[in-house]
Amino acid sequence: MPYRRLPNTDVARLRAIEAGLELGKRTALKKLAFSQQTLENLQTFYPHFLGVCRTFICQI
């Protein structure tokens, strides 16, 4: 079974979310590896998470 590395830090999580959002912009919904609902959740969650990271955690 293949091993899948998951993001360990908030900065890595931000990069992963940004990559997913960018992929969602460039790829047709039918060809995405994740659902449209997941893409919508990412679009809603990303600004909040980015704000929290900038304010408290990541100092980006």
Stockholm file with secondary structure:
# STOCKHOLM 1.0

chainA/1-60         MPYRRLPNTDVARLRAIEAGLELGKRTALKKLAFSQQTLENLQTFYPHFLGVCRTFICQI
#=GR chainA/1-60 SS CCCCCCCCSHHHHHHHHHHHHHHHHHSCGGGCSSCHHHHHHHHHHHHHHHHHIIIIICCC
#=GC SS_cons        CCCCCCCCSHHHHHHHHHHHHHHHHHSCGGGCSSCHHHHHHHHHHHHHHHHHIIIIICCC
//
